[in-house]
Every structure is written in structure tokens, then in C-alpha cells.
Amino acid sequence: MKRLLMLLVAVAAVACNAPESAEMNVMTFNMRYDNPDDGPNNWRFRRERVAEVVRSHDVDVFGAQELLVGQRNDLAALLPEYECVGVGREDGADAGEFNPVFFRRQRFTLLDSGTFWLSETPEVAGSKGWDGACERIATWVVLRDGGREFLFINTHLDHVGQVARDKGIALLLERIDALRGGRPVVLTGDFNSTPESSVIAHVQQSGILHDVKGVAARTAGTAWSFADFGEIPEERRPLLDYIFVNDALSVDSYEVLPDTLDGGYVSDHAPVMASVRFVK
């Protein structure tokens, strides 16, 4: 009996000290704001499909774009296993679009979080930057995964102002440098910029972050991520949605997922997903 008890204690000790999973599925997903003019592609017809995309791909943490408060609440109800962090861009509370970060409650512990505006006054809620057409924000969280911590930041750059995109990315890189504290970094978002643009070049020229598509061991899916509910001819569809990581994360796979599910669109953008691994 004594030997059996010792064996059970030893097994329990091994289980308690087993290393956490080093892999993590991350996603960026512009879910399209709840626009009544979208007809059959309106949010109320898509929300179940959106949740199913997240659930079926075992996403651990994801950044969403364009969610209004009702959409955020819908996703919180449809995906109760995820915690959501984020505020509306118009007032820092519930007004306007959110760029929320969702993460698995059972896996991660939230250590810190915040929002800043992509403008000349980043701490002023509702501030609009440079030549931007809209208020733009970045939502960030510091999460702990077992013994590891990492910074996850999610954004949506302006669709009109080139200066706003260039200055916005410069501000993002400054804030990432200040917030990361030696941690692994994941940056997600709709950058409203194609791969050859000055914006994407600026991110990678920093030497801190790398486009996961370029460093992934395996890639799949389309070369584009925006089809406007199929309205853009396939040969003209751009890649606008990105995931970037620093050297503390390796990338096993990258995929642009289909923008349809069960015969209907999930959004006017396709979700982009990567499987990343903590290097240490």
C-alpha cells in the first residue's frame, strides 16, 4: 500500500509539472460591422457562422475588427469560453467600432490591457489622427500562458488616409517597443494596405516583427483576404489582413481561411490564421 501511495504521488507530481502546450492558434478577423444595408449578408445571418469559424479552428486568441457593441455582445454569448477585452473607438466605452481581443479563459490569465488611439493624442478617446477618415485604435493585452507571458495587440488602420496609415504604424511600433518588455509579440489587424505598401514595409523594416506568411513552415489558402462579399473579381482581390510576430515565436503554419461557410459568407473579409510556437 505504501509503495502504491508513493507511485500515485509521483504520477501526480509529473502531471502537475508537465509543460504547457507551446503551440498557440492565433487569428485576425475583420467581421464587418452590423450594416442593415448588407441584406442577406447582415450580421444577424452571419453571426453563427463567424462563431463556428473560431470554434472549429480551435483558435486560442484572436483580434477582431469592426465589431459594434451588439456584435461584441453576441460573440460573448456565442463563445462563452472566451474573454473579451476592448472599447468602442468613438468614446472609449461602447460607441463606435471595437477592435477587441478574445482569448480562452481556461488557458490564459490577463495581466494587463489597454487601448490607445492612432492619432497625435493617443490617450484622448475619440481622437482622429492626421488625414484619417475615422477614429482608429489599437487594443492590447498581456497574457500569461502557464509560465510564459506575451503581448498581443490588435488594430485597424484607416481606409482613406495614407498619412494616417504611415503615422499609425509608426505609433504602433513605438508602443509595442514600450510594452513588450522582452516578451513574445503578436500583432494582428486589418492594415488596409497591400504587401508591397509602405505600411507593410515599415513594419518589417523595424527588424522587430515579421509577417507570419513569410516565415511559416507551411502556408495555405488564397493570396487575398478581402472580397467584399464576392463583389471584387478574384484577380483583383487584395490582401489586407495580417499577423506579425517577433523572433520569440516560430510559425508552424499560416492560412487564409475561406470567406464562406455552409453556403453563406462569414464576412466581407476572410479570416487569417496562424499556428505559432513559443521558442523558449
The 8 nearest C-alpha neighbors of each residue, nearest first, counted from 0:
[[1, 3, 2, 4, 5, 6, 7, 8],
 [0, 2, 4, 3, 5, 6, 7, 8],
 [3, 1, 5, 4, 0, 6, 7, 8],
 [4, 2, 6, 0, 5, 1, 7, 8],
 [3, 5, 1, 7, 6, 2, 0, 8],
 [6, 4, 2, 8, 3, 7, 9, 1],
 [5, 7, 3, 9, 4, 8, 2, 10],
 [8, 6, 10, 4, 9, 5, 11, 3],
 [9, 7, 11, 5, 6, 10, 12, 4],
 [8, 10, 6, 12, 7, 11, 5, 13],
 [11, 9, 7, 13, 12, 8, 6, 14],
 [12, 10, 14, 8, 9, 13, 15, 7],
 [11, 13, 9, 15, 10, 14, 8, 16],
 [12, 14, 10, 16, 11, 15, 17, 9],
 [15, 13, 11, 17, 12, 16, 10, 9],
 [16, 14, 12, 13, 17, 11, 18, 10],
 [15, 17, 13, 14, 12, 18, 11, 19],
 [16, 18, 14, 15, 13, 19, 12, 20],
 [19, 17, 16, 20, 21, 145, 15, 14],
 [20, 18, 21, 145, 17, 144, 146, 16],
 [19, 21, 22, 18, 23, 276, 144, 145],
 [20, 22, 276, 277, 19, 23, 278, 18],
 [23, 21, 276, 20, 275, 274, 277, 24],
 [22, 24, 275, 274, 59, 276, 25, 21],
 [23, 25, 274, 58, 59, 273, 275, 60],
 [26, 24, 60, 61, 273, 272, 58, 59],
 [27, 25, 272, 61, 271, 62, 273, 28],
 [26, 28, 62, 271, 187, 61, 188, 63],
 [27, 29, 270, 63, 30, 64, 62, 26],
 [28, 30, 64, 63, 31, 268, 65, 189],
 [29, 31, 266, 28, 64, 65, 32, 63],
 [32, 30, 65, 29, 266, 267, 33, 66],
 [31, 33, 65, 66, 34, 67, 30, 42],
 [32, 34, 42, 41, 35, 31, 67, 70],
 [33, 35, 36, 37, 32, 41, 42, 31],
 [36, 34, 37, 41, 38, 33, 42, 40],
 [37, 35, 34, 38, 41, 40, 33, 39],
 [36, 38, 41, 40, 35, 34, 39, 33],
 [37, 39, 40, 41, 36, 35, 34, 44],
 [40, 38, 41, 37, 44, 42, 45, 43],
 [41, 39, 37, 38, 44, 42, 45, 264],
 [42, 40, 37, 38, 39, 43, 44, 35],
 [41, 43, 45, 33, 44, 46, 40, 34],
 [42, 44, 41, 45, 46, 33, 40, 47],
 [43, 45, 42, 41, 46, 40, 39, 47],
 [46, 44, 42, 48, 265, 43, 47, 49],
 [45, 47, 49, 48, 42, 43, 44, 50],
 [48, 46, 50, 49, 45, 51, 44, 77],
 [49, 47, 51, 45, 46, 50, 265, 52],
 [50, 48, 46, 52, 51, 47, 265, 45],
 [51, 49, 47, 53, 48, 52, 54, 46],
 [50, 52, 54, 48, 53, 49, 55, 47],
 [53, 51, 49, 55, 50, 54, 56, 48],
 [54, 52, 50, 51, 56, 58, 55, 57],
 [53, 55, 51, 57, 56, 52, 50, 58],
 [54, 56, 52, 57, 51, 53, 58, 50],
 [55, 57, 58, 54, 53, 52, 24, 51],
 [58, 56, 54, 55, 59, 53, 24, 52],
 [57, 59, 24, 56, 53, 60, 25, 54],
 [60, 58, 24, 103, 102, 25, 23, 57],
 [59, 61, 102, 25, 101, 58, 103, 26],
 [62, 60, 26, 101, 25, 27, 100, 63],
 [61, 63, 100, 27, 153, 99, 187, 26],
 [64, 62, 28, 98, 29, 99, 27, 61],
 [63, 65, 29, 98, 66, 30, 28, 97],
 [66, 64, 96, 32, 31, 97, 30, 29],
 [67, 65, 97, 96, 32, 70, 64, 71],
 [66, 68, 96, 70, 69, 97, 95, 32],
 [67, 69, 71, 70, 93, 72, 66, 94],
 [70, 68, 72, 71, 67, 73, 66, 33],
 [69, 71, 73, 67, 72, 68, 66, 74],
 [70, 72, 68, 74, 69, 73, 66, 75],
 [71, 73, 75, 69, 70, 74, 68, 76],
 [74, 72, 70, 76, 71, 75, 69, 77],
 [75, 73, 77, 71, 76, 72, 78, 70],
 [74, 76, 72, 78, 73, 77, 79, 71],
 [75, 77, 73, 74, 79, 78, 72, 71],
 [76, 78, 74, 75, 79, 73, 50, 47],
 [79, 77, 75, 80, 76, 74, 81, 50],
 [80, 78, 81, 76, 75, 77, 82, 74],
 [79, 81, 78, 103, 104, 82, 105, 102],
 [82, 80, 103, 102, 79, 104, 78, 101],
 [81, 83, 102, 101, 104, 103, 80, 84],
 [84, 82, 101, 100, 99, 81, 85, 102],
 [85, 83, 100, 99, 101, 82, 86, 112],
 [86, 84, 99, 138, 97, 98, 100, 83],
 [87, 85, 92, 91, 97, 93, 88, 99],
 [88, 86, 97, 93, 94, 95, 92, 91],
 [87, 89, 95, 91, 96, 90, 125, 97],
 [88, 90, 125, 95, 94, 87, 91, 134],
 [91, 89, 125, 124, 92, 94, 88, 87],
 [90, 92, 87, 124, 86, 88, 89, 93],
 [91, 93, 86, 87, 90, 94, 88, 89],
 [92, 94, 87, 68, 86, 95, 91, 90],
 [95, 93, 87, 89, 90, 92, 88, 96],
 [96, 94, 87, 89, 88, 67, 97, 93],
 [95, 97, 67, 65, 87, 66, 88, 98],
 [96, 98, 87, 66, 99, 86, 65, 67],
 [99, 97, 64, 63, 154, 138, 85, 65],
 [100, 98, 85, 84, 97, 63, 62, 138],
 [99, 101, 62, 84, 83, 61, 63, 85],
 [102, 100, 83, 61, 82, 60, 81, 99],
 [101, 103, 60, 81, 82, 59, 104, 61],
 [104, 102, 81, 106, 105, 59, 80, 107],
 [103, 105, 81, 106, 107, 82, 80, 102],
 [106, 104, 103, 107, 80, 108, 81, 102],
 [105, 107, 103, 104, 144, 108, 145, 59],
 [108, 106, 144, 143, 104, 142, 105, 103],
 [107, 109, 143, 142, 110, 144, 106, 104],
 [108, 110, 142, 111, 141, 107, 143, 140],
 [111, 109, 141, 142, 108, 143, 112, 140],
 [110, 112, 141, 140, 109, 113, 142, 139],
 [113, 111, 140, 139, 141, 110, 114, 138],
 [112, 114, 139, 138, 140, 115, 111, 85],
 [115, 113, 138, 137, 139, 136, 116, 85],
 [114, 116, 121, 137, 122, 136, 117, 138],
 [115, 117, 136, 121, 118, 135, 122, 137],
 [118, 116, 167, 135, 136, 121, 128, 115],
 [128, 117, 119, 120, 121, 116, 127, 126],
 [118, 120, 128, 121, 117, 129, 127, 126],
 [121, 119, 118, 123, 122, 126, 116, 117],
 [122, 120, 116, 115, 118, 123, 117, 119],
 [121, 123, 115, 120, 124, 116, 114, 126],
 [124, 122, 120, 121, 126, 125, 116, 115],
 [125, 123, 91, 90, 126, 122, 89, 116],
 [124, 126, 89, 90, 88, 134, 123, 127],
 [127, 125, 124, 123, 134, 118, 116, 128],
 [128, 126, 134, 118, 133, 125, 131, 135],
 [118, 127, 129, 131, 119, 117, 163, 130],
 [128, 130, 163, 131, 162, 118, 127, 119],
 [131, 129, 160, 163, 162, 128, 132, 161],
 [132, 130, 160, 163, 133, 129, 128, 157],
 [131, 133, 159, 130, 160, 157, 134, 158],
 [134, 132, 131, 135, 127, 157, 128, 158],
 [133, 135, 127, 126, 88, 125, 89, 136],
 [136, 134, 117, 116, 133, 156, 155, 88],
 [137, 135, 116, 117, 115, 154, 88, 138],
 [136, 138, 154, 153, 115, 114, 116, 139],
 [137, 139, 114, 153, 152, 113, 85, 98],
 [140, 138, 152, 112, 113, 151, 153, 114],
 [139, 141, 112, 151, 111, 150, 142, 152],
 [140, 142, 150, 111, 110, 149, 112, 109],
 [143, 141, 109, 108, 148, 149, 110, 107],
 [144, 142, 148, 108, 107, 147, 145, 109],
 [143, 145, 107, 147, 146, 148, 106, 142],
 [146, 144, 147, 143, 19, 107, 106, 148],
 [145, 147, 144, 143, 148, 19, 18, 149],
 [148, 146, 144, 143, 145, 149, 142, 182],
 [147, 149, 143, 142, 144, 182, 141, 146],
 [150, 148, 183, 182, 142, 141, 184, 151],
 [149, 151, 141, 184, 140, 179, 183, 185],
 [152, 150, 185, 140, 139, 184, 186, 141],
 [153, 151, 139, 186, 138, 185, 187, 140],
 [152, 154, 187, 138, 62, 188, 137, 186],
 [155, 153, 137, 188, 136, 98, 187, 138],
 [156, 154, 189, 188, 190, 135, 64, 157],
 [157, 155, 190, 164, 191, 135, 189, 154],
 [156, 158, 159, 131, 164, 160, 163, 135],
 [157, 159, 191, 160, 156, 132, 131, 164],
 [160, 158, 157, 132, 131, 161, 130, 163],
 [161, 159, 131, 130, 163, 162, 157, 164],
 [160, 162, 164, 163, 165, 159, 130, 157],
 [161, 163, 165, 164, 160, 166, 130, 129],
 [164, 162, 160, 131, 166, 129, 161, 167],
 [163, 165, 167, 161, 162, 166, 156, 157],
 [166, 164, 162, 168, 167, 163, 198, 161],
 [167, 165, 169, 163, 168, 164, 162, 170],
 [168, 166, 164, 170, 117, 169, 165, 163],
 [167, 169, 171, 170, 165, 166, 164, 172],
 [168, 170, 166, 172, 167, 171, 173, 165],
 [171, 169, 173, 167, 168, 172, 174, 166],
 [172, 170, 168, 174, 173, 169, 175, 167],
 [171, 173, 175, 169, 174, 170, 176, 168],
 [174, 172, 170, 176, 171, 175, 169, 177],
 [175, 173, 177, 171, 176, 172, 178, 170],
 [176, 174, 172, 178, 177, 173, 179, 171],
 [175, 177, 173, 174, 178, 179, 172, 180],
 [178, 176, 174, 175, 179, 173, 180, 172],
 [179, 177, 175, 176, 180, 174, 150, 141],
 [178, 180, 182, 181, 175, 176, 150, 177],
 [181, 179, 182, 178, 177, 176, 183, 175],
 [180, 182, 179, 183, 178, 149, 184, 176],
 [181, 183, 149, 179, 180, 184, 148, 150],
 [182, 184, 149, 247, 150, 245, 248, 181],
 [185, 183, 150, 244, 245, 149, 151, 182],
 [184, 186, 244, 151, 243, 150, 152, 187],
 [187, 185, 152, 243, 242, 153, 151, 244],
 [188, 186, 242, 153, 27, 241, 62, 152],
 [189, 187, 154, 155, 153, 241, 240, 190],
 [188, 190, 240, 155, 191, 239, 156, 241],
 [189, 191, 156, 192, 239, 155, 188, 240],
 [192, 190, 239, 158, 189, 156, 157, 193],
 [193, 191, 190, 239, 196, 198, 194, 199],
 [192, 194, 196, 195, 238, 239, 237, 191],
 [195, 193, 196, 199, 192, 238, 200, 239],
 [194, 196, 193, 197, 199, 200, 192, 198],
 [197, 195, 198, 193, 194, 199, 192, 200],
 [196, 198, 200, 199, 201, 195, 165, 192],
 [199, 197, 201, 196, 200, 165, 202, 192],
 [200, 198, 202, 201, 196, 197, 194, 203],
 [199, 201, 197, 203, 198, 202, 204, 196],
 [202, 200, 204, 198, 199, 203, 197, 205],
 [203, 201, 199, 200, 205, 204, 208, 198],
 [202, 204, 205, 200, 201, 209, 208, 206],
 [205, 203, 201, 206, 202, 200, 207, 208],
 [204, 206, 203, 207, 202, 201, 208, 172],
 [205, 207, 204, 203, 208, 209, 202, 245],
 [208, 206, 205, 245, 209, 203, 246, 204],
 [209, 207, 245, 244, 203, 243, 206, 202],
 [208, 210, 243, 244, 203, 211, 245, 207],
 [209, 211, 243, 212, 213, 242, 244, 208],
 [212, 210, 214, 213, 243, 215, 242, 209],
 [213, 211, 210, 215, 214, 253, 218, 242],
 [212, 214, 211, 210, 215, 209, 216, 218],
 [213, 215, 211, 212, 250, 216, 210, 209],
 [216, 214, 250, 252, 217, 251, 212, 211],
 [215, 217, 251, 252, 250, 214, 218, 253],
 [218, 216, 252, 215, 253, 251, 219, 254],
 [219, 217, 253, 254, 252, 215, 212, 216],
 [220, 218, 254, 253, 255, 217, 221, 252],
 [221, 219, 255, 254, 256, 222, 218, 257],
 [220, 222, 223, 255, 219, 224, 256, 254],
 [221, 223, 238, 220, 224, 255, 237, 236],
 [224, 222, 238, 237, 221, 236, 225, 239],
 [223, 225, 238, 269, 268, 239, 240, 237],
 [226, 224, 268, 237, 236, 227, 223, 269],
 [225, 227, 229, 231, 228, 236, 267, 268],
 [228, 226, 267, 230, 229, 225, 231, 268],
 [229, 227, 267, 226, 230, 264, 266, 268],
 [228, 230, 226, 227, 231, 232, 267, 233],
 [229, 231, 227, 228, 226, 232, 233, 267],
 [230, 232, 226, 229, 236, 227, 233, 235],
 [233, 231, 235, 234, 236, 230, 229, 226],
 [232, 234, 236, 235, 231, 226, 229, 223],
 [233, 235, 232, 236, 231, 237, 223, 222],
 [236, 234, 233, 232, 237, 231, 223, 226],
 [235, 237, 233, 223, 226, 234, 225, 231],
 [238, 236, 223, 225, 239, 224, 235, 193],
 [237, 239, 223, 224, 193, 240, 225, 222],
 [240, 238, 191, 192, 193, 190, 189, 237],
 [239, 241, 189, 188, 238, 190, 224, 271],
 [242, 240, 188, 187, 243, 189, 239, 27],
 [241, 243, 187, 186, 211, 210, 244, 27],
 [242, 244, 210, 186, 209, 211, 185, 208],
 [245, 243, 185, 208, 209, 184, 186, 248],
 [244, 246, 208, 247, 184, 207, 248, 209],
 [245, 247, 248, 244, 249, 208, 183, 207],
 [246, 248, 183, 278, 245, 277, 249, 279],
 [249, 247, 277, 246, 278, 276, 245, 275],
 [250, 248, 276, 275, 278, 277, 251, 247],
 [251, 249, 275, 215, 252, 274, 276, 211],
 [250, 252, 216, 274, 215, 275, 217, 249],
 [251, 253, 217, 215, 274, 273, 250, 218],
 [254, 252, 273, 218, 212, 272, 215, 217],
 [255, 253, 219, 220, 272, 218, 256, 271],
 [254, 256, 271, 220, 221, 270, 272, 269],
 [255, 257, 270, 254, 271, 269, 220, 258],
 [258, 256, 259, 269, 255, 270, 260, 220],
 [257, 259, 269, 265, 264, 266, 268, 256],
 [260, 258, 264, 263, 265, 257, 262, 261],
 [259, 261, 262, 263, 264, 265, 48, 258],
 [262, 260, 263, 259, 48, 264, 265, 51],
 [261, 263, 260, 259, 264, 265, 48, 258],
 [264, 262, 259, 260, 261, 265, 45, 40],
 [263, 265, 259, 266, 258, 260, 228, 40],
 [264, 266, 259, 49, 258, 45, 48, 260],
 [267, 265, 268, 30, 264, 31, 258, 269],
 [266, 268, 227, 228, 226, 225, 31, 269],
 [269, 267, 225, 266, 224, 29, 226, 258],
 [268, 270, 258, 224, 257, 256, 225, 271],
 [269, 271, 28, 256, 27, 255, 268, 272],
 [272, 270, 255, 27, 26, 254, 256, 269],
 [273, 271, 26, 254, 25, 253, 255, 27],
 [272, 274, 253, 252, 25, 24, 275, 254],
 [273, 275, 24, 252, 251, 23, 250, 25],
 [276, 274, 250, 23, 249, 22, 251, 273],
 [275, 277, 22, 249, 21, 248, 278, 23],
 [278, 276, 248, 21, 279, 247, 249, 22],
 [277, 279, 248, 247, 276, 249, 246, 21],
 [278, 277, 247, 248, 21, 276, 147, 183]]
